[in-house]
Amino acid sequence: MKDTIISQDITYIGADDKTIDLFESQYIVPNGISYNSYLIKDEKNVIMDTIDKRKTDEWLANLEKALTSEKPDYLVISHLEPDHAYNIELLAKKYPAMKLIGNEKTFAFLPQFFDIPDLQTRKIVVKEGDELNLGTHTLQFFMAPMVHWPEVMVTYEKTEKILFSADAFGKFGALDTEEPWACEARRYYFNIVGKYGLQVQALLKKLAGLEVNMICPLHGPILKQNLEHYIKKYDIWSSYQPEDDGVLIAYASIHGNTADAARELAKMLEAKGAKKVVLTDLARDDMAEAIEDAFRYDKMVLAASSYNFGVFPPMEQFLHHLSGKNYQNRKIAIIENGTWAPTAGKCMRDIVETMKNMTICDTQVTIRSRLNEESRIKLEELAEEILSLNV
């Protein structure tokens, strides 16, 4: 269930969106998404971010109910992406005495989105470590550039030790969805933030010096217990290390013969004692989930048909997504298929070799149209080599 009370003085005023078809027009969200926003009431009242236009009316009602008869003194702008910032101009007009808090990059970008005529007199520019006293509460600001836009910053409330973490520690799924955190948080992280591991590591180093009792992200649930677990996950993910011992078999098959080989290899690996084997059809399954699994497991098999003297496009798309997200530190096996001129293997290898610290199996399986006795023997050899990579 949605927990709207953060503490005596801090209230959740965001909204769930369960009718959205694609988040950022590309990621399926079967359980919706939450747009999180918070109100801190003190001698000075502070709104922590606005939300997406799709839920403006609900958000305004939540805000007015939480404010009662009071007015906000400040709006903290953690991130200017429209799913969090759409209502800045509306709010500035509604509350003309309210000040806007952001950093230099925030106010460099803000006029690209909004027309606020008196912005120069209303803006408060903060930099690393600056503090704002509200009365009982004190806010401290830390820059988090490229987690995942250049202007992103996080806010630490020093009295109750609450971190308002912007997109960090976010998750797909509405707040009233009952599901484990890790799966949709992992899919969110690698597809939204995954390219910027170095920047996430820099933010984690800053957080290491703070005592944090609660994390309030801009998407997903408020994290109140076992925070070490979530921080450890982010440390693994952002350092590009595998999370689990397992094999992802990602295949791109035109007529089904390459898919048959992928399934045959999965059976071989399981029979030989592989801890975890996951199959994904790159032509049909969710690409974002395939990317998530590629980062999750330490080994990956790429199986693809040749196509126009290259590789079948779903595989090429998958590999370019991984490359763009700094995929690295993994062990890779290659299976190609081609009736007269197999080219998929070379194309896949060429892309993988541009990535950092990648180990490619010596055994490469070439299928001529469909599996036969010879290629099945090579598949067995490949299964043995994949499992030997654990040693």
C-alpha positions, 0 to 999 in steps of 0.5 A: 500500500502507498505510504504517504506519511514520511514523518510528522513534518514530511508528506508524500504528495506524488501520484501513481500512473497506471495508464501510461503505455511506455515510460520515456516513450520506450520502456514498457511498465506493466505495473505503471510508474510513480511520480514522487514529490514531497512536502516538508512543513516547518517555519519555511515550507518546501516542495521537493519537485513537481511531477509529470503533466499526466497527473497534474490535477491529482498532484495539485490536490495532494499539495493543497491538502498537505499545505492546508491554508499555508503556502510554500516558501521554496521549490527544490528542483532536483531534476529538470526532466519533464516527468518531475519538472512539468509543473514548475511554471504552473507552481511559480504562477500559483505561488508568486512569493515562492523561491526556486532552488537549483544549481547553476545548470538547473537555471541554465536549462530551465528557460528551455522548458519554461517562461518565468518572467521574474526568475532572476529575482526568485531563483536561489542558486546552490552549490556542493554542500550548501545548506538551507535552514527551514527552522527545525529542518536543515537541507544540504545539497549535493551535486549528482551530475549525469545521474542521469542529467547534468543538472541533477542534485540530491538533497539531504535533510539533516535533522531526520537524516532523509536523502531525497535521491532524485532518480537514484534508487528509483524503480519502475512500478506504481507504489501500490504494486506488491513486487520485489524491489530489485527486478524493476529497480535493476531494469530501471537502473541499467536502462535509465542511468546505466551508462553513467556508472562512474558518476553513480560511484561518485555519488555513492562516495558522497553518501558514504559520509552521511548517516541516512535513515530513509531514501526518498527517490523520484520514482518507486517506493520510499526505502526505510529499512535495510538501506545497506542492501539497496546501496550495495546493489547500486555499488555493484551495478555502477561498478559494472560487476556481475551480480549473479553467476548465470548465463543469458542466452540472447538469440535473434532468429529469423525462421526458428533454427537459431532459436532451436540451437539456443534452446538446445544449448540451454538444455546442455548447460542445465544438464551440466550443472549451470546455476542459472540459464535465461533465454531471451528472444531479442525479436520478441521479448522486452529489450529493456529486460534483456539489457537488465539480464545482460548486466545481471549475469556474468556470462552471455551467449549471443546467437544470431542469424546472418542477414544482408552480409551482417547480423540480424538487426535485433541482435545488432540493436541489442549489442549497440544498446549494451555498448551505449550503456558501457557494458563490460567485464563479462564472458561471451560466447558466440553462435552464428547461423548462415545458409551460404555465407555466415557473417553474424559471428564476425559482426557480433565479435567486432562489436563485443571487442569494442567493449572493456574487459570482455572474454570471448570463448575460443569455441565459436559455433557455426550452424549451416541453416539448422543444427546437425550432428557436427554443429551439435558436437560443437555446441557441446564443446561450447557448453563445456567451455562456458562452464569452465569459465567459472573456474 
